[in-house]
């Protein structure tokens, strides 16, 4: 190799690094539980003869579109003992955005990765900690997100968030979108850190990620999910549970949508002004106008509780609020204090945990003892904030919550 040119030596180094990565991916990978997603414990500190714990990182950087630029970056990472687990390229008009999944020694920080990559020619570099879920390759992830969207229209905002990472997603209805729809063509619009997509039912789906511009590839993937949703039309999973209350009454709990609008308005008419005021925090006469929004799939998921005679007596809402998730309950006066609210809330929280939400919050009044009791009944860590009579209760979720349904009574059947 003494007669090799610098370019040949560089190519050999990159080739060796690639062979090492390929070998690990095909039967020689470290144990599956060695993801680096967990912080090192005090007992597990590496000694002189121990290898330091590793960590997974997602990193994105822009490199010049010229031969050797990516090779130089890979060589710089290799010199820091950073493994490249996967790589996606996003071509731009000038340069290329490269997105990496990396495994790095535990002592490597985000700032250290940025310095290494910048010195090798990378620009606009961004890095954050990853976990084992990021090991799924892009085509497999897209297929999974498409399947979720196909089964349930309410999954679209969550699918977009999982596809694009940390971002704020807002659905603006056609009646209230106003200027948001102006200048947004049928194929959508991309403006650096904001993309706007026409919702199938009208209005706009706005996605914003201030910390990192979207690439044309990401925009195309997001648009493909929205187009799939539009082709499939309205849909809600048909699974339902029939439950028996302690006094013997049977209640059916199922997903609701705009098809339940008439029944929901009828329930409003049977509710007292105090009950409606507790739920909507505003004039009772405005309560009906919220229903079309709440029952729409773009804004979250809704559970309905029906009696054996077909009367709607309770609604539970799980609402996507930008980066946060809100839960809300409304139970008809004559059916309160029977556990229906707790059953709905438990199922909503399980849905939130399964969707990857870290917490849910409820906005109510300190005098609403029923909602306070239902939140406490979750058995989860709670935070309370009170301001001018408004109480905000936040429940922190964990994986255990996704497996709980907090049963109200004897479950008769599920289909």
C-alpha positions as a printed Julia matrix, in Angstrom:
415×3 Matrix{Float64}:
   0.0     0.0    0.0
   3.03    2.29   0.13
   2.49    3.21  -3.55
  -1.24    3.88  -3.11
  -2.51    7.37  -3.72
  -4.29    9.3   -0.9
  -7.62    8.73  -2.67
  -6.99    4.97  -2.83
  -6.09    4.82   0.86
  -9.25    6.74   1.73
 -11.38    4.42  -0.38
  -9.82    1.37   1.27
 -10.54    2.74   4.73
 -14.17    3.42   3.87
 -14.52    0.0    2.25
 -13.17   -1.71   5.35
 -15.55    0.24   7.53
 -18.48   -0.74   5.3
 -17.53   -4.44   5.44
 -17.44   -4.22   9.24
 -20.93   -2.63   9.29
 -22.3    -5.22   6.84
 -20.91   -8.07   8.94
 -22.65   -6.79  12.06
 -25.94   -6.44  10.18
 -25.81  -10.03   8.94
 -25.48  -12.25  11.94
 -22.78  -10.58  14.0
 -24.72   -7.73  15.59
 -24.39   -7.06  19.35
 -27.2    -8.25  21.62
 -30.6    -6.7   20.88
 -30.89   -5.23  24.35
 -27.63   -3.32  23.95
 -29.3    -0.29  22.39
 -27.76    2.44  24.46
 -31.24    3.87  25.01
 -30.97    3.44  28.76
 -28.76    5.81  30.79
 -25.82    4.01  32.42
 -26.37    3.14  36.05
 -23.91    3.92  38.79
 -23.22    0.19  39.19
 -22.44   -0.26  35.51
 -19.61    2.23  35.13
 -16.88    0.86  32.9
 -13.7    -0.15  34.64
 -10.2    -0.19  33.15
 -10.85   -3.5   31.35
 -14.48   -2.81  30.4
 -15.75   -1.29  27.19
 -17.69    1.95  27.88
 -21.44    1.79  27.28
 -22.61    2.78  23.83
 -25.44    5.06  22.74
 -27.59    5.39  19.64
 -27.74    8.72  17.83
 -29.74   10.14  14.94
 -27.68   12.65  13.0
 -28.35   14.74   9.93
 -25.85   16.83   8.02
 -25.49   18.48   4.62
 -22.47   17.61   2.47
 -21.3    18.86  -0.89
 -22.49   16.89  -3.89
 -19.04   15.92  -5.08
 -16.96   12.69  -5.06
 -15.25   11.91  -1.77
 -17.34   14.15   0.48
 -19.31   11.29   2.06
 -16.18    9.14   2.28
 -14.37   11.84   4.25
 -17.27   12.1    6.68
 -17.43    8.31   7.2
 -13.7     8.16   7.82
 -13.92   10.91  10.44
 -16.66    9.01  12.27
 -14.65    5.78  12.12
 -11.68    7.49  13.72
 -13.93    8.34  16.69
 -15.07    4.65  16.91
 -18.57    5.63  15.74
 -20.46    2.89  13.88
 -22.81    3.72  11.01
 -25.89    1.53  11.42
 -27.92    3.04   8.6
 -27.73    5.88   6.11
 -30.36    7.71   4.07
 -29.61   10.38   1.5
 -31.89   13.3    0.63
 -30.68   15.01  -2.58
 -31.17   18.77  -2.74
 -30.63   21.31  -5.5
 -27.26   22.1   -3.93
 -25.61   19.42  -1.85
 -27.08   16.34  -0.2
 -28.61   15.85   3.23
 -27.35   12.62   4.79
 -29.28   11.11   7.69
 -27.4     8.61   9.87
 -28.26    6.21  12.65
 -25.09    5.89  14.68
 -23.78    3.81  17.56
 -21.16    5.77  19.46
 -19.13    5.2   22.64
 -20.93    6.42  25.73
 -18.61    9.36  26.25
 -19.41   10.86  22.85
 -21.79   13.82  23.09
 -23.99   15.56  20.54
 -21.6    18.5   20.49
 -18.7    16.1   19.89
 -20.46   14.51  16.94
 -21.19   17.92  15.45
 -17.55   18.99  15.8
 -16.31   15.79  14.17
 -18.7    16.03  11.25
 -18.15   19.77  10.76
 -14.4    19.23  10.59
 -14.99   16.61   7.87
 -17.03   19.0    5.73
 -20.56   18.57   7.06
 -22.77   21.65   7.45
 -25.99   22.42   9.3
 -25.42   19.32  11.42
 -28.04   18.21  13.93
 -27.93   15.23  16.32
 -30.16   13.77  19.01
 -30.34   10.56  21.02
 -32.15    7.64  19.34
 -33.58    4.38  20.62
 -34.15    0.85  19.36
 -37.26    1.9   17.39
 -35.01    3.88  15.05
 -33.28    0.67  13.94
 -36.22   -0.03  11.6
 -35.24    0.83   8.04
 -37.14    3.51   6.12
 -39.15    1.26   3.73
 -40.31   -0.96   6.61
 -41.28    2.07   8.67
 -43.25    3.57   5.79
 -45.15    0.31   5.25
 -46.01    0.13   8.94
 -47.23    3.72   9.02
 -49.28    3.17   5.87
 -50.91    0.1    7.42
 -51.82    2.05  10.57
 -53.26    4.88   8.5
 -55.25    2.45   6.39
 -56.9     0.9    9.45
 -57.85    4.12  11.21
 -58.24    7.68   9.88
 -57.32    9.08  13.3
 -53.83    7.6   12.91
 -52.76   10.07  10.2
 -51.43   12.82  12.53
 -49.56   10.23  14.62
 -48.15    8.56  11.51
 -46.86   11.91  10.27
 -45.25   12.63  13.63
 -43.51    9.25  13.7
 -42.38    9.71  10.12
 -40.96   13.2   10.6
 -39.72   13.13  14.19
 -40.42   15.84  16.71
 -42.78   18.27  15.05
 -46.01   20.16  15.66
 -49.0    19.0   13.63
 -52.2    21.02  13.46
 -55.37   20.28  11.53
 -57.18   23.41  10.38
 -60.79   22.8    9.29
 -61.97   24.28   6.0
 -64.4    26.62   7.76
 -61.73   28.14   9.98
 -58.52   27.73   8.02
 -58.86   31.14   6.32
 -55.52   32.29   5.04
 -53.96   28.92   5.8
 -55.58   27.45   2.66
 -54.54   30.35   0.45
 -51.65   29.5   -1.83
 -51.68   25.8   -0.89
 -52.02   23.79  -4.1
 -53.61   20.36  -4.27
 -50.17   18.72  -4.03
 -49.28   20.72  -0.92
 -46.58   23.29  -0.2
 -43.13   23.05   1.37
 -41.45   26.09   2.93
 -38.22   25.2    4.72
 -39.43   24.14   8.2
 -43.17   24.15   7.41
 -45.18   21.89   5.14
 -48.87   22.32   4.39
 -50.96   19.52   2.97
 -54.55   19.67   1.8
 -56.71   17.49   4.07
 -59.04   15.05   2.26
 -62.13   16.58   3.91
 -61.0    20.14   3.21
 -58.84   22.47   5.23
 -55.12   22.08   5.79
 -52.78   19.82   7.73
 -49.89   21.99   8.91
 -46.6    20.38   9.98
 -43.88   22.51  11.53
 -40.4    21.54  12.69
 -38.49   24.7   13.56
 -35.24   23.01  14.48
 -34.66   21.28  11.13
 -35.83   22.04   7.57
 -37.84   19.38   5.77
 -36.32   17.75   2.71
 -38.19   17.08  -0.56
 -37.99   13.35   0.24
 -39.73   13.84   3.59
 -42.35   16.01   1.94
 -43.02   13.33  -0.69
 -43.42   10.66   2.0
 -45.81   12.8    4.03
 -47.84   13.62   0.94
 -48.06    9.9    0.09
 -49.61    9.16   3.51
 -52.16   11.96   3.08
 -53.04   10.73  -0.42
 -53.54    7.19   0.93
 -55.84    8.55   3.6
 -57.86   10.46   0.99
 -58.29    7.42  -1.25
 -59.53    5.22   1.6
 -62.12    7.72   2.85
 -63.69    7.87   6.33
 -63.06    4.77   8.46
 -63.08    3.85  12.14
 -62.2     0.48  13.73
 -65.4    -1.44  14.49
 -64.2    -3.23  17.64
 -66.44   -2.72  20.67
 -66.69   -3.9   24.26
 -69.93   -4.71  26.05
 -69.54   -4.13  29.77
 -71.84   -4.7   32.72
 -72.03   -2.06  35.46
 -72.2    -2.99  39.1
 -76.0    -2.49  39.18
 -76.39   -4.77  36.15
 -76.77   -2.27  33.29
 -74.95   -3.17  30.07
 -72.86   -0.47  28.37
 -71.25   -0.69  24.94
 -67.98    1.21  24.47
 -66.75    1.8   20.93
 -64.98    4.33  18.74
 -67.1     7.26  17.58
 -66.96    9.59  14.59
 -69.13   12.2   12.87
 -71.78    9.54  12.35
 -72.52    9.89  16.07
 -73.15   13.63  15.76
 -76.95   13.42  16.07
 -76.75   11.2   19.16
 -74.16   13.5   20.73
 -76.34   16.58  20.22
 -79.26   14.73  21.79
 -77.09   13.92  24.8
 -76.18   17.61  25.08
 -79.87   18.44  25.34
 -80.24   16.02  28.25
 -77.18   17.35  30.11
 -77.49   20.09  32.69
 -75.88   23.51  32.1
 -73.45   22.74  34.94
 -72.29   19.48  33.29
 -71.79   21.17  29.92
 -70.03   24.1   31.54
 -67.62   21.75  33.35
 -66.77   20.07  30.05
 -66.52   22.96  27.6
 -65.41   25.81  29.93
 -67.56   28.33  28.11
 -71.13   29.37  27.28
 -73.45   26.38  27.2
 -75.07   27.59  23.97
 -71.73   27.08  22.18
 -71.36   23.43  23.21
 -72.9    21.95  20.04
 -70.49   23.73  17.72
 -67.56   21.82  19.25
 -68.96   18.41  18.39
 -68.15   18.27  14.68
 -64.55   19.19  15.52
 -64.28   16.7   18.38
 -65.75   13.79  16.43
 -63.52   14.37  13.39
 -60.59   11.95  12.99
 -58.0    14.66  12.35
 -58.13   15.98  15.89
 -57.84   12.76  17.87
 -59.91    9.77  18.88
 -63.32    9.61  20.53
 -64.92    6.82  22.54
 -68.69    6.59  22.97
 -70.65    4.79  25.69
 -74.09    3.54  24.59
 -76.82    1.91  26.64
 -78.53   -1.33  25.58
 -81.41    0.77  24.2
 -79.02    2.71  21.93
 -78.81    5.98  23.92
 -75.47    7.77  23.98
 -74.63    8.56  27.61
 -70.91    9.3   27.59
 -68.11   10.63  25.37
 -64.38   10.49  25.95
 -61.96   12.45  23.77
 -58.23   12.02  23.15
 -57.13   15.19  21.35
 -53.83   15.81  19.57
 -52.82   19.3   20.75
 -49.65   20.11  18.83
 -46.9    18.33  20.78
 -49.22   17.47  23.67
 -52.28   15.27  24.21
 -55.48   16.26  25.99
 -58.14   14.0   27.49
 -61.72   15.13  28.13
 -64.91   13.45  29.37
 -68.62   14.15  29.21
 -71.11   11.84  30.94
 -74.83   12.51  31.0
 -76.05   13.59  34.47
 -78.27   10.56  35.06
 -75.33    8.21  34.35
 -72.65    9.92  36.42
 -71.01    8.3   39.45
 -71.32    4.82  37.94
 -67.75    4.45  36.69
 -68.39    5.21  33.03
 -66.01    8.18  33.03
 -63.26    6.1   34.61
 -63.72    3.36  32.02
 -63.53    5.83  29.14
 -60.53    7.61  30.64
 -58.62    4.39  31.21
 -59.06    3.37  27.61
 -58.08    6.79  26.31
 -54.9     6.74  28.37
 -54.1     3.25  27.07
 -54.51    4.57  23.52
 -52.21    7.5   24.29
 -49.53    5.2   25.69
 -49.77    2.89  22.68
 -49.38    5.93  20.42
 -46.12    6.84  22.17
 -47.4     9.87  24.1
 -45.33   10.69  27.18
 -48.19   12.35  29.05
 -51.83   13.44  28.84
 -53.5    16.41  30.47
 -57.06   17.28  31.46
 -58.4    20.83  31.8
 -61.22   21.12  34.31
 -62.32   23.01  37.41
 -61.23   22.28  40.93
 -64.89   21.69  41.81
 -65.15   18.88  39.25
 -64.52   16.12  41.76
 -65.58   13.43  39.29
 -62.82   14.25  36.81
 -60.26   14.63  39.59
 -61.22   11.22  40.98
 -61.05    9.62  37.52
 -57.54   10.98  36.94
 -56.4     9.79  40.37
 -57.92    6.4   39.64
 -55.43    5.89  36.8
 -52.72    5.11  39.32
 -50.2     7.22  37.39
 -47.95   10.08  38.57
 -49.95   13.32  38.43
 -49.02   16.99  38.31
 -51.53   19.69  39.3
 -51.6    23.32  38.2
 -54.31   25.76  39.26
 -54.8    29.21  37.75
 -57.86   31.41  38.24
 -60.07   28.47  39.11
 -58.91   26.31  36.19
 -57.25   23.04  37.12
 -54.84   21.28  34.73
 -53.99   17.71  35.7
 -51.15   16.04  33.82
 -50.58   12.28  33.98
 -47.16   10.94  33.05
 -47.43    7.71  31.1
 -45.23    4.67  30.91
 -45.28    1.38  29.02
 -47.38   -0.21  31.75
 -50.23    2.16  30.91
 -50.47    0.81  27.37
 -51.42   -2.61  28.66
 -54.08   -1.44  31.1
 -57.76   -0.96  30.37
 -58.92   -0.18  33.89
 -62.03   -2.39  33.57
 -65.26   -0.88  34.85
 -66.98   -4.12  35.63
 -67.47   -7.57  34.23
 -66.65   -7.68  30.52
 -69.4    -9.6   28.79
 -68.09   -9.79  25.25
 -65.83   -8.1   22.72
 -66.11   -8.31  18.97
